[in-house]
Amino acid sequence: MGELGAFLKIDRAATPERPPGERVGDHREFVRTLPLVELREQGARCMECGVPFCHSGCPLGNLIPDWNDLVYRDRFREALDQLHRTNNFPEFTGRLCPAPCEAACVLEIDEGNAVTIKQIERAIVDRGWDEGWIVPRPPAQRTGKSVAVVGSGPAGLAAAQQLARAGHSVTVFERDEAGGGLLRFGVPDFKIEKTVVERRVQQLRDEGVDFEFGTEVTGPLAGFDATVLATGSRVPRDLPVPGRDLGGVHFAMEYLYGRNRAVAGTAEPAISATGRHVIVVGGGDTGADCVASAHREGAASVTQIELLGEPPERRPDDLTPWPLWPMKLRTSYALEEGGERSFAVSTTGLTGNGRVQQIHWMQNSGAPPFEPVPDTGESHPAQLVLLAMGFVGPEAGLLDALGVARDARGNVDAAEFATSVPGVFAAGDARRGQSLIVWAIDEGRRCARAVDAYLS
């Protein structure tokens, strides 16, 4: 497995990225892959662990040591086969997953020294596309059963592909004008170019999956033997403070949807950061995407504020010991491009004359219940405020119309993917709540197995 002792001789290589000053001038992907020789050296660092914890760190159970070793041996075609055994869309996860597998890598016991799993994963699948190795795999025979999949995000696409390959006739219903869900409309092109999404959608078409775009499903679908709900967790968390109803205060997805359509040339955006003082409320990936998009629009300033306190710079072993995902300080790609960041901030109000002009906040204790710190009130210019505080659950309309039971958090109650309504299943964020893309793909795959068993 790999090169004996390579992890002692070869340092972990940083992910190649275009310089911040260059990439803010366009919307092309800014992350690059290592040259072949360096990539193979990184694969060689994967040691023959007695227990490869990267397997448990990855929700998909990716066969990481196997394809690391194959890359080291320059057997990329076989590495691609191993990658696809557990992951339908490794080019999605290789670009967008935060890589919990690397946090669980045995080499990460020496913090910052994990195998470059994410880089290798992306390099394998990108070469697969470049070489023409990735082709449609339609089923040898059809079962005569039909399945409707509602939602074309990663969970819906994974479920659709697995069910189609099992021989079922699959139709995917998507209310937006193109497939991919938030992959297409919620994540900027400079993180994943939309041709990367579209070629997978085309692969599904070539495998027999039908797509109905621009179709809002509002109730039961007739003529199908089973239905999969993969509608995501799309209800955003709001900010209940005075001034919330002022103009210029928007949910993050309103802004990012507009930016993605503008970059694609399909619509003029209704929200613009150009020349404005922008405040992004929320410190996660969606907030970072708002910060970076505002940079590319030429915002006057961008500030990202976070409710939680500043985490420690290194893994706190008393809170998140290896191999758990470490709660430590990270600086996003967006903040490397510019902007300010503040932790332990509680927004107290927004003011303006019909349109927001200022935001007001106080410092808090940094942890629940986020008690305000006296005499720490501040006011800052704010001409565009973007709320990126996560999502609280799936939209209720379709769920109510179908009559499916929900859990205490408002998600679809489907412990083994089957809902309370016979023949109706759920997968992805609609079932488990807001989560990672790697979980969505895993959910779609496992839900497809449950549907296939039901139809059989």
N, C-alpha and C positions, 0 to 999 in steps of 0.2 A: 504494500500500500504506500504509494508515493516513494520518495527517496529516503532511505534510512538516514535519520539524523538531519534531514534537510531543514527542519524547523529550527534547528540550532545554528545553522549556517546562513540561512537566507532570511532576510528581514521581510516583514509584511510590507507590501507596496501600497501606497496611497492610491485612491481612485483618481484616474486622470480626469481633469475638468478644464474646460475653457476658462480663461481668466475672467473674473467678474466684470472688469472694465470693458471687455469685448462682448460678452454674452448679453449684457443688458441692452445692447443695441438691436437685438433680433429675438425671434421666438424659436430658434432651432434648439435641439437638445444640447445641453451643455456638458453632460457626462460622456466620457469616452471610454474605450476599452484599452487594456494594456496590449503592447505588441506581443506577438505569439511567443517569442522566447521567454519574456518575462512572465507571461501568463502560465506557461508550462512550469516555470520555476515556482510560481505560487501554488500550483496544483501539487507540486512535489512536497510542499510544506505540510500537507495533510498526513498526519501520522496514523499508524495502525492502533487506534484507541481500543482498549478492551471493551469499553462501552462508549460508542460515539453519541455523545449528548446532543450533537447537532440534529439528530433524528427527532428527538423529543422537543427541541427548540422550534422546529419547523412544523406547523400544524398539518402540512401535507405529508409529513414523513418522508421528505425527499431523500433519495439514496445518495447523499452528499459525498461520502468517502469514495463511493464507486466511481462517480463521474469526475471527481477531482483526480483520481488515479489515472483514468482514461485520458484526461487532458494532459497530464504529465507525460503520458506515453504517446501523445499526438494521435490518439484514436478518437477524434471528435465525432465521427459518425456514430460510433457506439455510445459515446457520452450523451449524444442527443437522444438516443433511444432510452437510455436510463433516466434521463431528465423527464421525458414524456411519459414514462411509466406512472408517475405520480402527479404530474402537473400539466394541465392542458395548455397553459399560457405562460411559460417561463419568461418570455420577453416582457410580460406585464410585471411579474414579481421581480424580475431582474432590474427593473427600472424604479418600481414604486414601493416595494416591500422594505420596511426598516431593518430587515434581516435579524430576526430573533435567533436564527440558527447560529449566527456569528457570536451573539452574546452567550450562547450555550456551548460554543466550541471549547474543547478541553484546553487549547492553547490560550483561551481568553482568561484562564486562571491567572496568567500573567497579563494584566489588563492592557488592552490595546494591541495584542499580539495574535488575534484570531486569524485563522485562514480566511483569505479573501473570497469567501463563498459566493457572495452576490456578484462580484465582478466576473467570476468564472462562469456562473450560471448564465449571465447575459451574453458573454462571449460565445458560449456553446450554441445558444439558440439563434443568435444573430448570424453566426456562420452557417447554421442550418438553413436559414432563409437565403443567404447569399449563394450557397452551393446548390440550392434547389432540392434539398433533402426533405423539406417539409411539404407534403402533398396531401390532398384530400384522402380520407379513408372511409368511403361509403360502406355500408353493411353489405354483406354477401346476400342476405335475404331480408325481407320485411316481415314483421309480425302481424300486420294488419291493425295494430293498436295505434291510437293517436293521443298526443299530449300537447297541451297548451302551456307555454311558459310565459308568465307575465313579468316583464322586465328583462332588459338586455345588458345588465351590468355583469361583472365577472361571475357572480353566482349563477345568474340565469344562463349565460353563455356556456359555462361549464356543464350545467345540468343538461342543456339542450344538446351539446355535443356528445355527451355520454349516452343519452337516451337515443339519439339518432344512430350512433354506432352500434347500439344494441338492437337496431332494426325497427324502432318505433318511428312513426311519422310525427314530426315535431314542428309546431308553429310558435314563433316567438312574437309576442305583442309588445310594442314599445311606443310610449306616447310621444317621445321626441322624434325628430326627423331622421335620426341615424342611430346606429347601434353602438353599444359600449357603456351606456349609463354615465356615471360620473367619470369613468375613464376618458370619455370623449368630451364631455361638457363641463366637468368639474375640476379636471386636472389640466394645467396649461401645457401647450405644445413643447415648451422648453424642458419639460420633464418626460413627456411621452408624445412624440409626434403622432398625429392621428392616422397616418398611413400604417403605423404599427398595429393600431386597433382594427382598421378596415381590412387588412389582409387576413386577419383571423375571422372576421365576420364573413368574408368571402369564402374562406375555407369551409365554414359551417354551411354556407349556401351550397357549395360544391358537394357537400356530404348529404344534401337533401333537406336541410333545415329551411323552412320558409320564414320570412320576416314580414311582419305587418307594422311598418313605421307610421308615426303620426296617429296611432290608435290608442285611445284612452279606454281601458277596460273598466267598466263601472258595475259589473254584476256577473252572475254565472255565465260561463261560456258553453253554448250548446254544441254538441257534436264531437266532444272529446272524451276519451276514456279516463283521463286524469288531468289535473291542473297543478302547475307549480307556481307558487307565489314567490317571486324574487324581486320584490318592489323596493327593497332597500329600507333604510331608516332615514327618511327624508324630511321629518319635521324638525326644523332647527330650534335650538334653545334661544329664547328671546332675552332681552335685557330690560327688565321692568323698572325703568327709572324715569323721572320727569324729563320731558323733551324727546322721548323715544319716537313720537309721531312726527317729528320735524323732517323736512325734506333733507335728503343727503344721508340718511341713516338706512342702511340696507343689510340684509343677510348676505353672508359671503357668497353663497351660491348664486344669488341674483347677479352679483358682479362677475363672478368667474364664468357663468354661463354666457353672459354678454361678451366677455373678452374672447372666449373660445369661438363663438360665432363670428366675431369681428375678424379674428385671425384667419378663420376659414373663408372669410369673404361672403358669408351667407346672410349677414344682418348687421345693421348699424347698432352699436351698443347704446343703451339708454343711460348708462352710468359711466362717468369718466373721472379718472384721477388726475388728468393732465393739469398741471399748474396748481394743484390743490394740496392743502395740508391734510394728510390721510392718517387716520387712527384705525388700527386693526385691533379689535378686542378678542383676544384668544391667542394662545401660544403654540397651537398644534400645527400639523401639516397644512391644513386648509388656511390657517392664518398666514403661514409662510408663503403659500401660493399667492395670497392677496398682496403681501408685501412685495414680492418679486414682480407681479403684474403691474403694480403701481409704479415701480421703478421704471419699467419698460414704457409706461405711458408718459413719463416725465413729471411725476408728482413733485410738488415744491418740497415736501418732507414726508417721511413715513415713520410712524411710531407704532410699535407693537406692545400691547400691555397684556399682562398675565395675572390672573387672580391668585395663583399659587405663589409661594415664596421661591426664591432662587435655590435650586438643588445644589448639592455638593459637586465639585469638579470631578471627583472619582467615585467609583462604585461604593455605596454605603453597605458594607457587608452585614451590618446589623439589620438592615431593612430589606435589601434585595441582593442576597448573596448569590454568587455563581451557582447554578447556571440560569438563574432568573434574569429577566430583562432589567437592567440596572436603571434606577431612578437617579440619573446624574445630569449635570449641565451639558447641554448640546447647543451649538450655534448653527442655525439652519443656513442652507445655501443662500437664502434670500437676505439674511442679515449680513452675510459676507459681502453681498453686493451693495450694502448701505442700509441706513435707517437706524433707529434707536429702539431699545427694548427696556421695559421696566417690569419688575416682578412685584408680587404682593400688592396689587393695585385693585381697589374696589371703585367702580364707576358710581358716582353719586348723582349725576345729572348731565343733561345736554341743553344748551341754550342757543338761541338764534332768533332771527326775525323771519319766521316761516321756513327758513332753511338753517340747518345747524351751522354754528359759527365757533362754538367752544365746547369742550368737554371738561367736566369737573370730576376729580377723583380724590381719594384718600388712600394712604397706605393702610394695609391690614396686617393681621398677625401672621399671614403666610400659610395658614393651615385651618381646616374647619374648626369652628364656625366662622372664620375670617373676621374676627373682631376688629373694628376700625381703630386705628391709632390716633389718639387725640392730637389736634393741632398739626395735622399733616395734609390739609386740603390744598389742592393745586388746581389751576385752570390752564388749559392749553388750546391753541388754535386748532379747529377741527372743521374742515369743509367737506369732508367725506368720512363717515364712520362705517366700518364694515364689521359685522358681528360674526365671528368665527368661533363660537363657543361649543361646537359639537351639535349632536342631534339627539333628540329625546325618544324617537320611536318612529314606526311606520305611519304613513297617512291612513286615516281611519275609514275613509269612504268605501273603498272596495272591501275591506275586511268586514265592515258592518253589513254591506250588501250580501256578502257570502255567508255571514253568520258564524264565522270562525271564532273560537274562543281565544282570549288573549291572557297573557300572564300579568303579574303585578306591575310590570314596567310598561305594559302596553304593547309588547311584542306578540307575534303570533305564538300561541301555545302549541308547540309541536315537538314534543320531547324526542321522538324518533322520526321527525320530519313530516309525519302524517298529522293533519289538523283534526279538529273535532268534526269536520264535515267529510264524509266518505269521499275518497277520490281527490281530495284537495290536499296538497302538500306545501310546505314552505321551506325556504332555504336562504342563507345569507343574513344580511343585517335585519331583514324583516323578522327573522326568527330569533337571532342571538343578540340583536342590538348592534349599534355602531361598532365596527371593528376593522381589522386589517384586510387588505386585498387577498392575502394568502389564506385567511380564514374563509373569505367569500368563495374562493375556488374550491377549497376543501368542502365547504357546505354544499356547493352545487354538485360535486362528485358523489358525496354520500347520499344526498337527496335523490339523485338519479338511481342509485342502487335500490333505495327504498321504493321508488316508483316502479322500477323494473320488476321487483319482487311482487308488488301489488298487482301489476298487469299480468304476471305469469301465473 
